[in-house]
Amino acid sequence: MAPTPTPTPTKKSGSPLPPGAIVRLGKFAWTTMWRLMMSKLAPRNSSGEYIRPESQFRHQVGTAAYPPEAGRYQLIVGWGCPWAHRTLVVRALKGLSSAISINIVSPSPDSGMWVFDQPEVEFNTLPQFYHNAKPGYQGRATVPLLWDTQQKAIVNNESAEIIVMLNSEFQQFAKYPDLDLYPPALKEAIDSWNEQIYHHVNNGVYRCGFAATQTAYETACNQLFDTLDLIDQTLANSRYLCGDRITLADVRLFTTLVRFDTVYYSLFKCQRRRLVDYPNLSPYLRDIYQLPGVAETCNLEVIKRDYYGNLFPLNPGGIIPLGPDLDLDQPHYRDRLTQTN
C-alpha cells in the first residue's frame, strides 16, 4: 500500500506584516530617512522641538527707500501657506487689490520648493527669485514676499511686519482706509494676543506636526489646546479678541483656524479636539470668513492639496483625504455680542 503523501503546507493569506527582520530593516531605513528629511524641512533643537528660522528681509514701506505707491509693490504668495494668507486677508479687508498685485506660487511635490504658477522671464522657482534678488543668498525661500517691482528688490518676507505695513502705509490707495486693524488704543492688547497666538497656535500646530520626540510633541500639543481653550472662553463675551472690532490679532489667528479641522487636526496630530467642537471658536471662524473679501482668499481644497500632497515626511503615501465637510457660510450670530454705544 502506497504511503499517504504529506500535504503541502498552504501559505496563509492575510498576514498583517512581513517577517520581523524585514519590519525592523524597513523601520530603520524609514526612520533614518525621515529624520534626515525632517532636519531639512523643520529645524529642531536638541530636545526635538521645531524651531522656526527668522526671516531675513526686514525693510519697511514708508521710508525714503520704499515710499508707498499704487502699482509699485507686489505680494508673492502661496494659497496654502497660512503666513502668506495673512497678507491676503489684510489686503482684502483694506481694499488694496487695485494698489497691490499678487503673484502666485505653488509647492512642487518633487522638488520641494515653491514654483511660480506663471513662470517669470528669468526664473521658474522661488529660490531662483531670491538668488536673483540677492546673489549668494543662503536662507530659506519662503512666502509671503513683498516685492518692489520698480527697484527689483525684496522689501520684506516677514508676514507679521507686512500686514502692519498693509494696514497703515497705503491709506491713500485703500478702499476702506477707516478700517484700522492696529489702532493705538488696542496695541498693547493686540501685541499680547499676538505673542500667545504665535508661539502656541500659529507656530504651535507646526511644533506638534514637526516634533521629533514624544516629549516635544506633548508639550506643544498641551500648549496649543490650553491656548485654544483660553481663546474660546474669551470669545464667549467678546465678538473679537480685543472687543467689538476685528484687529490684526484676529487675522493672525484666523489663518490657522481655517486650516485646523482640514489639515492640522489629522496631519499634524492636533487631535484632542476639532475646532467645530468649540462653542465660540467655530462661529468666530465663520464670522471672519464671511467678512467682505475674506472668503475669496480661502481655498480649502488647495490647502489640503498643498499640505497632504507636499509634506512627504508626514504623508509618504501622498493620499489627500476626503472631507471634512465644512460649511463656513452658516450663520454665526456673533454680531449679537457687539456692544451698543
C-alpha positions in Angstrom: 0.0 0.0 0.0 1.5 3.3 -1.1 2.2 5.8 1.7 -0.2 8.7 2.0 1.5 11.8 0.6 2.2 14.6 3.1 0.1 17.5 2.2 2.0 20.6 1.1 1.5 23.4 3.7 -0.6 26.2 2.3 0.5 29.7 2.7 -1.8 31.6 5.0 -3.2 34.7 3.4 -3.8 38.0 5.1 -0.6 38.0 7.2 -0.5 41.6 8.6 3.2 42.1 8.2 6.3 40.5 6.6 8.8 38.7 8.8 10.2 40.6 11.7 13.7 41.2 10.2 12.1 42.9 7.2 9.9 45.0 9.5 13.0 46.1 11.6 15.0 46.9 8.5 12.2 48.9 6.9 11.6 50.8 10.1 15.3 51.6 10.5 15.6 52.8 6.9 12.4 54.8 7.0 13.2 56.4 10.4 16.7 57.3 9.2 15.4 58.9 6.0 12.5 60.6 7.9 14.9 62.2 10.4 17.1 63.4 7.5 14.2 64.9 5.6 12.7 66.5 8.7 16.0 68.1 9.6 15.9 70.0 6.3 12.1 70.6 6.4 11.9 71.6 10.1 15.0 72.5 12.0 14.8 71.5 15.6 16.8 71.8 18.9 18.4 69.1 21.0 15.0 68.3 22.6 13.4 67.6 19.3 11.4 70.9 19.3 10.7 72.6 16.0 12.5 75.9 15.7 11.2 78.3 13.0 14.1 80.2 11.3 14.0 84.0 11.4 13.0 86.0 8.3 15.9 87.9 6.7 14.4 90.7 4.7 13.0 93.4 7.1 12.8 96.7 5.2 9.8 98.9 5.6 7.4 100.7 3.2 7.1 104.3 4.3 10.8 105.1 4.3 12.7 107.1 1.7 13.9 103.9 0.0 10.4 102.4 -0.2 7.7 105.1 -0.4 4.1 103.9 -0.7 2.9 104.0 -4.3 0.0 102.2 -6.0 1.1 99.6 -8.5 4.7 99.5 -7.3 4.6 96.6 -4.9 3.6 93.0 -5.3 2.8 90.2 -2.9 4.2 86.8 -3.8 2.1 84.3 -2.0 1.0 80.6 -2.0 -2.7 79.9 -1.4 -1.9 77.1 1.0 0.5 79.0 3.3 -1.1 80.4 6.5 1.7 83.1 6.8 1.0 84.3 3.2 -2.7 84.0 3.8 -2.5 86.8 6.5 -1.3 89.3 3.9 -4.1 88.3 1.5 -6.7 88.8 4.3 -5.4 92.3 5.2 -5.2 93.2 1.5 -8.9 92.2 1.1 -10.1 93.9 4.3 -8.4 97.1 3.5 -9.5 97.1 -0.1 -6.0 97.2 -1.6 -6.4 94.8 -4.6 -6.1 97.7 -7.1 -3.0 99.1 -5.4 -1.0 95.9 -4.7 -0.9 93.0 -7.1 -0.3 89.3 -6.3 1.9 86.7 -7.9 1.1 83.0 -7.0 3.5 80.2 -6.3 2.6 76.6 -5.6 4.7 73.9 -3.9 6.2 71.3 -6.1 5.9 67.8 -4.7 9.0 66.6 -6.5 11.5 69.4 -6.0 10.3 70.5 -2.5 10.2 74.2 -3.4 7.8 76.9 -4.4 7.2 77.2 -8.2 5.6 80.2 -9.9 2.2 79.4 -11.4 3.1 81.8 -14.2 6.8 81.4 -14.7 8.9 84.6 -14.7 11.2 85.5 -17.6 14.4 84.7 -15.7 13.3 82.0 -13.3 10.6 79.5 -12.5 11.2 78.8 -8.8 11.1 81.0 -5.7 14.7 80.0 -4.7 15.8 81.3 -8.1 13.9 84.5 -7.5 15.6 85.0 -4.1 19.0 84.4 -5.5 18.4 86.7 -8.4 17.3 89.5 -6.0 20.2 88.8 -3.6 23.1 86.9 -5.2 24.7 84.4 -2.7 21.5 84.3 -0.6 21.7 81.2 1.7 18.4 81.4 3.6 15.1 79.8 3.0 12.9 80.8 0.1 9.6 81.5 1.8 6.3 83.3 1.2 4.9 85.8 1.7 7.2 88.2 0.0 6.7 91.9 -0.5 8.4 92.8 -3.8 9.3 96.2 -5.1 8.7 95.9 -8.9 10.4 99.2 -9.5 13.7 98.6 -7.8 13.6 94.8 -8.3 14.2 94.4 -4.6 12.7 92.2 -1.8 11.3 94.6 0.7 10.2 92.2 3.4 9.5 88.5 3.9 8.2 88.6 7.5 4.4 88.3 7.4 3.9 89.9 10.8 5.6 93.1 9.5 4.0 93.0 6.1 0.4 93.1 7.5 1.3 96.1 9.7 2.5 97.9 6.6 -0.6 96.9 4.6 -2.7 98.3 7.4 -1.1 101.7 7.7 1.2 102.6 4.8 -1.3 102.5 1.8 -4.2 104.5 3.2 -4.5 106.8 0.3 -5.0 103.8 -2.0 -7.2 101.8 0.3 -10.9 101.3 -0.4 -11.5 101.1 3.3 -9.0 103.5 4.9 -11.1 104.0 8.0 -10.7 100.3 9.0 -7.7 100.3 11.4 -6.6 96.8 12.3 -3.9 98.0 14.6 -5.3 101.0 16.5 -3.0 102.7 19.1 -5.6 102.2 21.9 -5.6 98.5 21.4 -1.9 98.0 20.5 -0.9 96.5 23.9 -3.8 94.1 23.9 -3.1 93.1 20.2 0.6 92.6 20.9 -0.2 90.4 23.9 -2.6 88.2 22.0 -0.1 88.0 19.1 2.6 86.8 21.4 0.5 83.9 22.7 -1.1 83.0 19.4 2.2 82.9 17.5 4.0 80.6 19.9 1.2 78.3 20.9 -1.2 78.3 17.9 0.2 79.7 14.7 3.6 78.0 15.2 2.1 75.6 17.8 0.5 73.4 15.2 3.8 73.1 13.4 5.6 72.3 16.7 3.1 69.5 17.0 3.4 68.2 13.5 7.2 68.6 13.2 8.1 67.4 16.7 10.9 64.8 16.6 10.2 63.4 20.1 7.2 62.4 22.1 8.0 64.9 24.9 8.3 67.8 22.4 5.0 66.8 20.8 3.1 66.6 24.1 4.5 69.9 25.3 3.4 71.7 22.1 0.0 69.9 22.0 -0.8 70.8 25.6 0.2 74.5 25.0 -1.9 74.6 21.8 -5.1 73.4 23.4 -4.6 75.3 26.6 -4.4 78.4 24.4 -7.4 77.5 22.3 -9.4 76.9 25.5 -8.5 80.3 26.7 -9.4 82.0 23.5 -12.8 80.1 23.4 -13.5 81.4 26.9 -12.6 85.0 25.9 -14.9 84.8 22.8 -17.9 83.8 24.9 -18.3 87.5 25.8 -16.3 89.3 23.1 -17.0 89.2 19.4 -13.3 89.5 18.6 -10.2 89.1 20.6 -9.9 92.8 21.5 -13.5 93.7 21.7 -16.1 94.7 19.1 -13.7 95.3 16.2 -11.5 93.0 14.2 -7.8 93.5 14.6 -4.5 92.0 13.3 -4.7 89.6 16.2 -7.8 88.1 14.8 -6.3 88.0 11.3 -3.3 86.1 12.6 -5.4 83.6 14.4 -7.9 83.2 11.5 -5.5 81.7 9.0 -4.5 78.9 11.4 -8.1 78.2 12.5 -9.4 77.9 8.9 -6.9 75.1 8.3 -7.4 73.4 11.6 -10.0 70.7 11.0 -9.0 70.2 7.4 -5.2 69.8 7.9 -3.8 70.3 11.4 -6.2 68.0 13.2 -5.1 64.9 11.4 -1.8 65.6 9.5 -0.2 67.5 12.4 -1.7 65.2 15.2 -3.6 68.1 16.8 -6.4 65.6 17.6 -7.5 66.5 21.2 -10.5 68.4 19.8 -11.7 69.7 16.5 -12.5 73.4 16.0 -16.1 72.6 15.4 -16.2 71.1 18.9 -15.6 74.6 20.4 -18.8 76.6 21.1 -17.3 80.0 20.4 -14.2 79.4 18.2 -16.2 77.7 15.5 -18.8 80.6 14.9 -15.9 83.1 15.4 -14.2 81.4 12.4 -17.3 81.8 10.3 -17.7 85.4 11.3 -14.3 86.4 9.9 -14.7 84.1 6.9 -17.9 85.9 6.0 -16.4 89.4 6.2 -16.3 91.1 2.7 -13.5 89.7 0.6 -12.1 87.1 3.1 -13.8 84.0 1.6 -12.1 84.7 -1.7 -8.7 84.3 0.0 -9.6 80.8 1.2 -9.4 77.6 -0.9 -9.7 74.6 1.3 -9.1 72.1 -1.5 -5.8 73.8 -2.5 -4.9 73.9 1.2 -5.4 70.2 1.5 -3.5 69.5 -1.7 -0.6 71.6 -0.6 -0.2 70.1 2.8 -1.1 66.4 2.2 0.5 66.3 -1.3 3.8 68.0 -0.5 4.8 67.3 3.1 6.1 63.9 2.2 7.7 63.0 5.6 4.3 63.4 7.2 2.3 61.8 4.4 4.5 59.5 2.4 1.6 57.9 0.5 0.5 61.3 -0.8 -3.1 60.4 -0.3 -5.3 63.5 0.0 -8.3 62.7 2.3 -11.9 63.4 1.5 -13.6 65.9 3.8 -14.2 67.3 6.3 -17.4 68.8 5.0 -17.3 72.3 6.5 -19.9 74.9 5.8 -18.3 78.2 6.7 -21.3 80.1 5.3 -23.6 79.0 8.1 -24.9 81.9 10.3 -22.5 82.8 13.1 -24.7 85.1 15.2 -21.5 86.7 16.6 -22.9 90.2 15.9 -25.1 89.7 18.9 -22.1 90.3 21.1 -21.4 93.7 19.6 -21.9 96.3 22.3 -24.3 99.2 21.5 -22.7 102.6 22.1 
